[in-house]
Structure formats: structure tokens, C-alpha cells
Amino acid sequence: MNLSISRRMLLRSAAAITGLGVLGGCSDEKTSKPALGITVPPFSADHLHLLLERLLAAYESKGFWVSETLLPPLTDAEIREQCHWFPGNLSPEIISLYQWRGGQENEAWEEDYPFWFRDNTFTSLARAEQEYKSMMASYGQIAENHDLLNASFPIAAFNGAWYVIPTGKHAFDSSLPRPVISVHEGVEVHFYSIETMVATCVDWVSHPEYSIDGTLPREVELSIWKQHNPGIFDF
């Protein structure tokens, strides 16, 4: 097993125990959390592509040749045709992401250099369909999650966990139009937006202490996370 993959599985288990990554969700208790009171800048496809190029360069500067594992860019028409299965509306964030690259064809287990967004990897559209069905067959069966997840697109996944972008209404902070939501040990916001997610990942991977197993010291990781997404975490 790839060292970074085994390490990420260990950290994911630890996160469930310690509360790492547990944020506001959709229950009454969770939505009672005070509003962040922020303004997320309008989405920019050009800015997202710039950030993704920076993340790719950051990985390859560490010797992780992720460009070898990414599929070619897709056109708007190709994306819509390949996503006929998705019941929600494809948001500009989703379209722009796959216009940059088509994701990774294989799961992380099958790649020497997975393209990680923290501990989930960039899904191809074919894998996104499979991951969506798996998510809806599990977390989507919970009544309070169903409507949200039914219209949420899985842009990244690994080992029974997903990062999704909601394309319809959600019960999270109203100042976050389309946050990146983690579906694992709960359904919770992890990043303000896809742009702040990628910017956070750029700073993680670029950090001198980012290791070959794809991890950072916890205090460093959290500091960078909070810098780009202040107010989400309570600890």
C-alpha cells in the first residue's frame, strides 16, 4: 500500500476520535452555530485554474508527479454529457474544475501520485458517478442528509469519504453559497469554497514540513486551514 494512503487512513481514523474536521452540519444543534459573517468573493474560473496550477506545481516540486495521473481537460459540452446522471444543476465551480483537468481515472490505491485535496483525491466524472451512488446509498439514506446530498456533486473521494459541492439549497451558513462539504463521520463544511480549498492545499503542500506521506504537523495544518477559512473550526 502506498505510504501516503496508509498514513491518511490512520489520520482519518484519528480525526473521528479527536474531533478533527468536525464542523457545523444540518441538524438543529449544528445549524444553531453563529453565522460567520463573511463575504465570499464571486467565483472566478480563471482564479481557480491559477490555484490548481499552483497546487500541481507544488506537488511536483516535492517530486510527486501528479500531472502524469490527470486526465485531459474537458469541454463544457463533454462535462454536461458525461454528467447526465447527476440530478442537480452543474455549478460554475464544477464545470470549471473539469475544464482544467478531467480528474483522475483511477482511485488513489492505483496511482503512484494521487492528486489529493487534503485526504480525498480528484475524481474523474466516471468515478464521480460511482462515488455519488455509493454516497447516496449510505449517507444519503439518512433523512436529514438526503435532499442536500442528492444535489451535491462529489469532486473528490477516498475510502468511503467524499468532498462535495452543493448545487441546491443547504442549511449551512448563508454567507457560504457553495462551500466544500466533507461527507465522512458526518456531513460538515470543511472549506468556504472550492477556491479556498485549493488555496489551503497549495499552502499545505508548499510548506517545508509537508512530508512524503502527505501530512503536516497538526498545529501547522490547522493554522493554514484557519487562515483561509477562519471561523469554521471551534478548536
ChimeraX attribute file (.defattr): number of C-alpha atoms within 10 A of each C-alpha:
attribute: neighborCount
match mode: 1-to-1
recipient: residues
	/A:1	9
	/A:2	14
	/A:3	11
	/A:4	19
	/A:5	18
	/A:6	13
	/A:7	15
	/A:8	19
	/A:9	14
	/A:10	11
	/A:11	15
	/A:12	18
	/A:13	12
	/A:14	12
	/A:15	14
	/A:16	14
	/A:17	10
	/A:18	9
	/A:19	11
	/A:20	16
	/A:21	21
	/A:22	21
	/A:23	18
	/A:24	24
	/A:25	23
	/A:26	18
	/A:27	13
	/A:28	10
	/A:29	9
	/A:30	14
	/A:31	14
	/A:32	13
	/A:33	14
	/A:34	10
	/A:35	14
	/A:36	14
	/A:37	11
	/A:38	13
	/A:39	11
	/A:40	15
	/A:41	9
	/A:42	7
	/A:43	15
	/A:44	13
	/A:45	18
	/A:46	11
	/A:47	11
	/A:48	21
	/A:49	18
	/A:50	16
	/A:51	20
	/A:52	20
	/A:53	14
	/A:54	18
	/A:55	25
	/A:56	19
	/A:57	19
	/A:58	20
	/A:59	22
	/A:60	15
	/A:61	12
	/A:62	14
	/A:63	11
	/A:64	17
	/A:65	17
	/A:66	20
	/A:67	17
	/A:68	12
	/A:69	16
	/A:70	21
	/A:71	15
	/A:72	14
	/A:73	16
	/A:74	19
	/A:75	16
	/A:76	12
	/A:77	10
	/A:78	13
	/A:79	19
	/A:80	16
	/A:81	10
	/A:82	13
	/A:83	18
	/A:84	10
	/A:85	11
	/A:86	17
	/A:87	12
	/A:88	16
	/A:89	15
	/A:90	19
	/A:91	14
	/A:92	12
	/A:93	19
	/A:94	19
	/A:95	18
	/A:96	20
	/A:97	20
	/A:98	23
	/A:99	19
	/A:100	21
	/A:101	19
	/A:102	20
	/A:103	26
	/A:104	25
	/A:105	18
	/A:106	17
	/A:107	17
	/A:108	23
	/A:109	14
	/A:110	11
	/A:111	15
	/A:112	16
	/A:113	20
	/A:114	27
	/A:115	25
	/A:116	21
	/A:117	18
	/A:118	19
	/A:119	25
	/A:120	22
	/A:121	22
	/A:122	29
	/A:123	29
	/A:124	22
	/A:125	21
	/A:126	15
	/A:127	20
	/A:128	23
	/A:129	19
	/A:130	13
	/A:131	22
	/A:132	24
	/A:133	15
	/A:134	14
	/A:135	21
	/A:136	15
	/A:137	11
	/A:138	12
	/A:139	19
	/A:140	19
	/A:141	14
	/A:142	12
	/A:143	9
	/A:144	14
	/A:145	19
	/A:146	15
	/A:147	15
	/A:148	19
	/A:149	27
	/A:150	20
	/A:151	21
	/A:152	26
	/A:153	28
	/A:154	29
	/A:155	26
	/A:156	26
	/A:157	26
	/A:158	20
	/A:159	16
	/A:160	13
	/A:161	21
	/A:162	26
	/A:163	31
	/A:164	26
	/A:165	27
	/A:166	23
	/A:167	23
	/A:168	17
	/A:169	13
	/A:170	20
	/A:171	13
	/A:172	22
	/A:173	21
	/A:174	14
	/A:175	14
	/A:176	20
	/A:177	20
	/A:178	25
	/A:179	26
	/A:180	26
	/A:181	27
	/A:182	25
	/A:183	22
	/A:184	18
	/A:185	17
	/A:186	18
	/A:187	23
	/A:188	22
	/A:189	27
	/A:190	22
	/A:191	24
	/A:192	24
	/A:193	23
	/A:194	22
	/A:195	25
	/A:196	21
	/A:197	21
	/A:198	23
	/A:199	20
	/A:200	24
	/A:201	25
	/A:202	23
	/A:203	18
	/A:204	24
	/A:205	25
	/A:206	17
	/A:207	15
	/A:208	10
	/A:209	14
	/A:210	17
	/A:211	13
	/A:212	12
	/A:213	13
	/A:214	18
	/A:215	18
	/A:216	17
	/A:217	10
	/A:218	9
	/A:219	9
	/A:220	13
	/A:221	20
	/A:222	16
	/A:223	13
	/A:224	18
	/A:225	22
	/A:226	14
	/A:227	11
	/A:228	19
	/A:229	18
	/A:230	15
	/A:231	15
	/A:232	21
	/A:233	16
	/A:234	9
	/A:235	9
